[in-house]
Amino acid sequence: MALNIQQSIFMELADFLVSQPTLEDIAAYKVPAGVQEHIDTMLEKNRESGLSPEERLELEKILAVADVMNLAKAKARLKLKAQA
């Protein structure tokens, strides 16, 4: 499961980036609902019972991608604000 979710997230992000999104698109980007549900489930499992080493690695990779997108979104918002 981990590999499929990771591949899905990476493919989703790659597809988004090659679509040549505008600053507005980047600022408004959200991960698909199914991916967000998976992240939420993993975070909850981590709080309640802990993750296996494989699950922890999967979550770390997913969160690293999320961090990059959050940074891009923040920079897009700053550029949009500067243009206003």
Secondary structure, DSSP 8 states (H G I E B T S, - for coil): -HHHHHHHHHHHHHHHHHT---HHHHHH----HHHHHHHHHHHHHHHHT---HHHHHHHHHHHHHHHHHHHHHHHHHHHHHHH-
